[in-house]
Amino acid sequence: MYIPQFNPRVRKNESSGLYFFEIRDNEGKTVEYQAGFKTKREAENAGLAIQQKLRQGFSLDRYTSLYDWFQTWYDLKIRPKKNISQETKKNYQIYGETLKRLFGDKPIVEIKATEYQRIMNVYGETVGYDYLSRINSIIRKTVKLAQSDKIVIDDFTATVELFAGKDVQKADDKYIHSVEDYHRLISYLEDNLNYEDSVVNHVIYIIAKTGMRYGEVIGLTDEDTHLDDHYLHTHRRYNTSTWKWTNAKNETSKRFTPIDKKTIQVITTMKAEREQIISSLKIKNEEHFLFFHYGLEHGIPSVASVNKALKKILKELGITPIITTKGLRHTYGSYLLHNDIDMGVVAKILGHKDIQMLIEVYGHTMAERIDTEFKEVEEIMNQI
């Protein structure tokens, strides 16, 4: 069954400075147009409201495509949510585009279990297990929605087995194993902080000492630094792929992160050097970025450039595994657990809503702690 998607497009009228939206169907025909919005968000919200009304004029049945059912699931279950960011919602739309490529306009009733397994096998050769599992989960939820509407279809996802072609990163490859290596990295960064040359090492240092996500750290502004109270306040993120602000991942991600005296000194010194240089060059840090650097096109370093620098440092120090800034966040979490910080407290510092994520991601322990506890187990068993 063919259902127009009525995709809204938002643009800015350069002459008036106001925004407008245009809704077209799959054939490119304009079905709705409105202008005169002061902000892009206002135009987007108005366009989405019209889109939903247009879609409601078409009924869904067993001959509707999997993709159309997905769009309905997204409109009903994901779009209205206030506790997830626009960036996350955009990711769901990317998953939808994947479904469109894999299944086209094939009616949901015609997708058989064997065909589904074959499609997932072929697609699995090109992606990692986590992504493949996420796609399968979304399809399963879409099928459940159709069945809840009394649509008579088989759950073709029920017996699927997932096989990914790309190697899944092992848990042991996601963090620095040794306390000594973690300390060596921190020490190296402290000895190689030269703001005039680069702000990258400062960024790596703060991630290593706070466990904050890259987007959270790079999105810090001067107003977010509460040095007298020994904490940083993260409440939004900055995406260096699009060079735009995004909302916090969720409400739990909006938090206060504790910082130690050395970190406070590093930030204080860097800010003084930054202000002296940009003042002499007569340039402005319009967004008030904490890690603003005069030598960068966008004023702040990209995640790719920071990961590249981190990789180089780890190789120079002979530290394995070679991790990214995300792995540095994992290392920080592991280090707190290694030092017997309560799991609930660690979860709060890292911005997790509960300890379940903590158990799954940070449920490993650093090498020295493992060796010690193994010996303790031996001693206990020796007493028998």
Secondary structure, DSSP 8 states (H G I E B T S, - for coil): ------EEEEEE-TTT--EEEEEE-TTS-EEEEEEEESSHHHHHHHHHHHHHHHHTTS---TTSBHHHHHHHHIIIIITT-SSS-HHHHHHHHHHHHHHHHHHTT-BGGG--HHHHHHHHHHHHTTS-HHHHHHHHHHHHHHHHHHHHTT-----TTTT-----SS----GGGSS---HHHHHHHHHHHHHT--TTT-SHHHHHHHHHHH---HHHHHT-BGGGEEGGGTEEEE-EEEETTTTEEEE-SSGGG-EEEE--HHHHHHHHHHHHHHHHHHHHHT---TT-BTT--TTSTTSS--HHHHHHHHHHHHHHHT-SS---HHHHHHHHHHHHHHTT--HHHHHHHHT-SSHHHHHHHH----HHHHHHHHHHHHHHHHT-
